[in-house]
Amino acid sequence: MPILVMKFGGTSVATPDRIRRAAKRVGREVANGYDVIVIVSAMAGETNKMVGLVDEISPFYDAREYDAVVSSGENVTAGLMALTLQEMDIPARSWQGWQVPLKTTSAHGAARIEEIPTDNINAKFAEGMQVAVVAGFQGISPEGRITTLGRGGSDTTAVAFAAAFGAERCDIYTDVDGVYTTDPRISAKARKLDRIAFEEMLELASLGAKVLQTRSVELAMRYNVRLRVLSSFEDNNETAGTLVCAEEDIVESNVVSGVAYSRDEAKMTLISVADRPGIAAAIFGPLAEAGVNVDMIVQNISDDGRTDMTFSCPVDQVKRAEKAMLGAKEKGDINFHELVADTDVCKVSVVGIGMRSHAGVASKMFDSLAAEGINIKVITTSEIKISVLIDRKYLELAVQALHDAFELEKAA
């Protein structure tokens, strides 16, 4: 039997009634002739509740026990989904990560999948099981401990299962009906995309679009897993939602496919750094060791042997970055006059595979922002992306202006 992977997020399984609704969707696919692997998240709010309990009991917790606690929500959902399917006379059973077993690294809280053996689940399919309900977000380490994959990890679980089992498709059911050209809450003109290339989705996910976890898109691109994002609250047909697929599966697309944003960014500048060979390593090495996620980097032209170095990072990592830089200065590894943090900025980006073959995208982007009186603080580019840092108060205006400038409300 062909295999289909169906993943249901926390809002899709938040109550027994929603679990029944999701189970009916699974039942329809079973009736269509599929063996189905269902990946479930914890019921909405449960993971946050578990994290809060851990923090209350032990602020400096043992990461192994943290994983044991926060993974429990998915186990509950998997069991309830399997029971619901059984009540519908569909042969189903639940699987926790260790039962598959989904083998991961030992990095508790941020483990990476190493292997998903298919023998156990395939043997049960051969015996007549039609649905395997797998707890997402979790696996087992080489030491035999429960691990978790990081927030949003159930998306990654689903794609990894689709790759391992050679599934026909991986359907991600969530509370939105697909991938939009931008956030519909900001621009009323936002349009749902029928298809989007893996590379575009990867950029949008990494730049702030929260539809899919970045690692899940990376996996889908690497193993060419066809992903479909669709709503669990609407009746869907075969063309519903947004298909995330290879670039060659898209006949024609706009030059720019979407506008993404990240609200909580900070711009940090080391003023008058001694400019010498290895200075970049001396700055960004301590930042990496401190777990600071550096994004945009700009170095000014050197003057009299000194330069300014600017970088961006999440606003909640500013204190960590300051501590790392001051520590490096005290050790004599770097020398600078002042460290200035601007915590009132945001990042806005345009993304599109069409940018590879079309000139003038940057010019149009900068012109449209200038026309609205928005000053650009930092710019970075890649083959299919242009990102800028601007004052946070202009975020909504910038997104709307760029969406209009590239006419994203119009299909290609």
N, C-alpha and C positions, 0 to 999 in steps of 0.2 A: 504494500500500500504506500502511496506517496505520503510524505510527512509534511505537516504544516506546523510552524511554531507560532503561538499566539501569546502575547505578553499583555497582562493587565496591570496598570498602575494603581497606586493607592486609592485614588478617588473612584476608580472603576470597581473596587472591591470594598468600599468603605462601610457597607452595611450588608446584612443578609439578603435584602432585596436586590442590591446591586450585584452581589455574587450570583444570585439566581439569574439575573439578566445576562451576566457574562457567560454563565454556564449554558444558557440557551444559544448563544452565539457559537460556543464550542460544539454544541449538539448539532447545529446546522452544518458545520464543517465535517463532522463525523458522518452525517447523512450524505454529504457530497463525496464520500469515499476516502477521506483522509484518516491516517493515524495522526493524532494531535499531541504535541508537547506544549503544555500550558505553563508559562512562567508567571508567577504572581509576586507582587510586592506586598508589604505589610499594609493592613487597612489604614486609611488616611489618618495621620496623626500619631500612630502607634510608635513609629521609630523615634520621633521627637520626644515622646513620652519616655521611652526607654533610655534615650540619651540623657534626659533630665534626671532620671533616677540614678544613673551612674554618676553624673556630676555631683548630685547631692550626697551620695554615699562616699565617693572617693574622687575628689578633684584631680588628684595625680594618680589616675587609675592604671592598673595593669591592662595593657591593650588586649591581652588574650581573654581576659574576663569581660572586657568591654564588648568584644565580638560575640562572646557567648550570650550576653544579654540582648544586644541590639538585633541579633539575627533571629530572635524568637518570634517576632511579629510575622515574618514570612512563613514560618512553620505553621502558625495558626491559620493563616489564609489558605495555605496549600491543603491542609486537612479539611477545612470547611468547603473548599471548592470540590475536592474529591467526593465528600459526602453528598454534596448537592448533585453532582453528576450521577452518582450511584442511585439517588432518589429518582432520577430521570431514566433509570435502567440503562445507563451507559457505563460499561466496564472501565473504571478509573481507579487509580491509586495515587497517593501523594508520595513525593520523594524529597527528602532533605538533601542538602549538598553532599554530605558525607556518604549517603546511600548510593549516589550515582556511580562512582564518586567524582565530583568536580574538583580536580586537583589544582591547587594554587601555590603561590610562593608563601613564605612565612611572614610577609609584611602585614601584620594585623591592622585592620582599619583601611588598608589601601592595597590589598593583595591583588596579584595579577594571575589570570588563568593560565595554567601550563598545559593541562590536558583534560579532555572529557571523553573517557572510554564509553563506547556505545553498547557494549555487550549486555549489561544488566537490563537496560530499558528495552533494547531490541528483543531480548529473550522474552520479556513480558508481553511485548507486542505480538510475538509469535504464539504465545499462549492464549491470546484473545483479548488482552488489555487494549483498549482503544484510545485512552487518554492518560498520559503521564503528567501529573500536576507537580511541577518542580518549584521549590522555594527559591526565589531569586536572591541575588545579592550576597550569596554565601557559598563557601566551599570548604575544603579541608587542606591543612598544611602538611608538609612532609612529616611533621612531628605528630600528626593525628589530632591537631586542634582545629576547632571551627575558626574560619576566617571570614572577613567581609571584604567586599570589593570597593567600598567607598559609596558615598551618597549617589543615588541614581544607578547603582550597580546592577539592578535588575534588567535594565536595557542591555547592558553588556552581557549578562547571562543569556538573554534571549538570542542575541546575535551569535554568540559562541555556540549555543546548541544548534542553531540553524546551520552553521558552518560544519560542525562535527557530524551531524546527521544527514547532511546534504538535502536540507529541507527545500521544498519548492519556493517558499517565501516565508518571511518573518513579519507578522502583523503586530504593530505596537499600538495597543488601545490606550487612549489617554483622555484628558478632558477637553482637548481641542480637536478640530476635525481635519487637521493637516498642518502643513508648513506654509506660513504666510510670507509675503514680500517684506513685511515688517510687523511689529506688534500692533494688532488691531485696536488695542486699548489706547494707542497714541495716534494712529492714523486711521480714520474711518475709510480711507481709500485702499487699505491693505487688501491684497488679493490672494486667495488660496492658490498655491501652485499645484498643478497636476503631477509634475515630475520635477525633480531636482537632482543634479549630479552629486555623487559622493563627495567630491572635493569641495563643492559649494556648501553642502550641508556640514561638512567638517569645519570649514571656516566659520560658518554662522554659529555652530554649536560652541566653538572655542571663543567666539567674540561676544557671547552673552545670550544667544537664543537658547531657551531652556526646553525645547521640545524633545531633544535627544541628548543623552550623555555623550560627551566627546569620544570616549574610548569605544563606545558601541559603534559609532560611525567609522572609526579607524578600523575596527574588526570587519565591518561590513565591506569596506573598500578593499581591504587586503584579501578577503575570501570571496568577493563578488556576491555577497548575500543581498538579494533584493528585499529591501525594507519598505513596508507600507505603514504610514502614520495615519491613524483614523480615530474618530470619536467613538467612545463606548456608550454615548448617550443618544446616538442617532442610528436610524436604520441605514445600513450600508450595502452598496452593491459592489460589483467587481471593479468599478472605476472610482470608488469613493476614496477620500483621503488623498495623501501625497505619496507617490512612489519615489523612493530614494534609490537611484540606480547608476549604472555606468554612463559616462558621458556619451558614448556612442548610441545609447538607447534613447537619447533625446534628439528628436528631429531638428527642432529649432528653438532657440531660447533668446531672451533679451540679453543685451550686453551686460547689464547689471541685473542680478536675480533678486537681491534683497538688501535691506538696510538693517544692520544689527547694532546693538548698543550695550554698553556695560556702565551702569550708573555709579557704582562704588569704586572708582579709581582714584589714585593719588599720583601726583607728579613730584619727584624728589630730585633735587639738584645739589651736587657737590660743587661749591664755588671755589675757583682757583685751586685746582688740583695740580700737583707737580706732574708735569707731562714727561713720561719716560717710558721706555720699553717695559711691558708687563704691567702697566698701571691698570688696564682693564681687568686683567686676571686678579690683581690685588684687591679690586673693588668688588667684582662679581663673585669671586670665590667665597668670601665670608657671607655674602648675601645668600648664596646657594646653601651653604652649610647651616644657615639660620632658617632655611625653609621659606625664603621670600621668593615669590613667583614674579620675577622681573619680566616685563613685556617689551615696551618700547624703549629704545636706547638711542640717545643723541649725544655726540661729543662735538663741542665747539672747536673752531680752529685755534691752534695753540698760539699764545702771545707771550713772548719773553719766558718761554719754558713752562707756562701754566695754561690750564684749560678748564672749562666747565664741563661736567658730565651730568646729563639728565637721564632719568629712567622712570618708568611708571610701574606701579604695583597695586594690588588690591588695598583699599583704604584700611582694612583691618590688619594689615601687615606693616603699617608705617612704623609703629613703635619697635617692632622686631628689626626692621631695616635700620632705624636710627641706632639701636643698640649695637648692631653688627658693624656699622660704619665707625661709630665712636670707639668701639673696641679695637678695630683695625688701626685707627689713628693713634690710640694709646700705645699699641705695640710697635708703632713706627713703620707699619706696612704701607700706609698711605698718608699723604699730607694734604690737607685742604683747609681753607679759611673758614668756611661755613657750610652747614647742611640745611637747606631750606625745603620744607615740605608743604605742598599745596594739596589740601585734602578736599577741595571743592571743585574737582574736575570730573569729567566723564569721557568715555571713549565711544565714538560713533564710526561705523565702518560701512563701506559698500563692498559687495561681493558679487562676482560673476565670472564664469568661465569665458564669456565673450570678451572680457578685457584683454585676453591674450592676443586677439587679432584686431582690436579696435583701438585707435589712438583717441586722445582727448577726454578720457574719463576723468583723470585727475583735474584737468582744467575746468570741466563742467562742475565737478564737486566743489572745488575751491571757489568758483564764481558764485555758485548758489549760496554757499555759506557767507561769502562776503556781502552779497545782496541783502542778507538778513542782519548784517552788522555783527556777525559772529567771528571772533578772532580765534585763529588756530594756534595752539601752543606747541604741539609736537605732531609730526607726520611720520608714518611708516608705510611701506608698500611691499607687496609681494606680487607674484604673477597674476593672481586673481582677486586681490584685496587691496584696499586703501583704507587706512585707519587714521583718525585724528583725535587728539585730546583737545577738548574745549571746556569752557566754564559749564558746570553742571546745570545752571539755571537755563541754559539754552538747549538742553537735551531734546525736549519735545519739538521745539521749533526746528532744530537741525534735522531731526528724523523726518518731519513732515516736508521740509524744503527739499531734501534729497530724494524722497519718494516722488515728489512732484517733478523735480528736475529730470529724473530718469524715466518718468512716465510708467512707473511700475504697476499702476492700476490697469494697464493695457497688456493683454496677452501678446506673445511674440507673433 
